[in-house]
Amino acid sequence: MVGFKIVEHLHAYMQYSNGNYETFEGIVLVLRQQPQHGHAPGDLIEIDGHKFELDYFTSFPGYHVSIANKGVLREGVYARVLVHGRLLLKVEYR
């Protein structure tokens, strides 16, 4: 299992390093919030017409910090995200 997780993280790093990602930029809309202690689906946000789920309780690589756990992708924040598949490889915000 540990080896599989290392491969996942390495794959995400290689996608970022090789520029194999899409960029989305705009105001964050929060469609759903995950409670701080889980037991529900992750935050569902929308940026530039694209939806992303942030589940704090996953071990996938990429950004996945929910609002309840001090995540930065909150309602009204202007954000730029670099995405490969469903992974948020980089998050910039103001």
N, C-alpha and C positions, 0 to 999 in steps of 0.2 A: 504494500500500500504506500509506504513512504517513497519508494522508487517511482511509482506512478505520479505522485504529487510533485516530485522533483522534475519529472518530464513535463508535466503540465506547466509549471512555472518557467522552465527553460523555453518551452514552445512560445509562451506569451512574451517573454523577453526577446526572443528572436523575431517575432512578428513586429514588435515595436522598433527594434534595431534596424530592421530591413525596410521600415516605412510601409509595412503591409497593414494599413488601417484606414478607416474613414474618420473624418472630422465633422463633428456637429457642434453648432454654437448657437446660443440663444438663452432666453429666460427659462428657468426651470419651472415646470408646472408639476405639482405633487398630486397624483391621482389616488394614491393609497399609501398609508403609513404602517410600518411593522411595529408592534409593541416592543418595548425595550427588552423584554425577556423572551421574545419569539412566540412560538405556538401559533403562528399565522404567516401568510406569505410575506415576502419582503416589500420594501417601499417600491412603489411603481411611480416612476417619474417620466416626464416627457420633455425633450429638448429638441427644438427645431423639427417638430412633427414626428420624432422617433421616440419610442417607448423603451425604457430600460428598467429592469428589476434589480434592486439592491438588497440582497439577503445577507444580513450581518452574520448569520450562523452557517455560512458555507465556507468551505476551505478552498474554493476556486481562486486562482490568481486574479489579479485586477482589483479595482476599487469596488468595495461592496459594503461600505459603512452606512448603516441606516441613520435616519434623522434622530431617532430616539437614542442612538449611541454616539452622538456628536458628529454625525456626518455633515458635510458641507453642502451637499446638493439639496438645498431647501427651497421652498416656494419663493419665487421672485428673484433668486440669485441669478446673475448672468454667468453662464458657464460655457466652457469649451472642453469637449471630451474627445479623446482619440479612442476609437473603438475597433476591435477585431472580433467579428462574430457577435457574441453577446458579452464579451469582456471589455470593460472600461480600462484601457491600458494607462491612460493619463487623464487627470482632471485638473483644469485650471479654472479659477472662479474669481469674481470680484463683487 
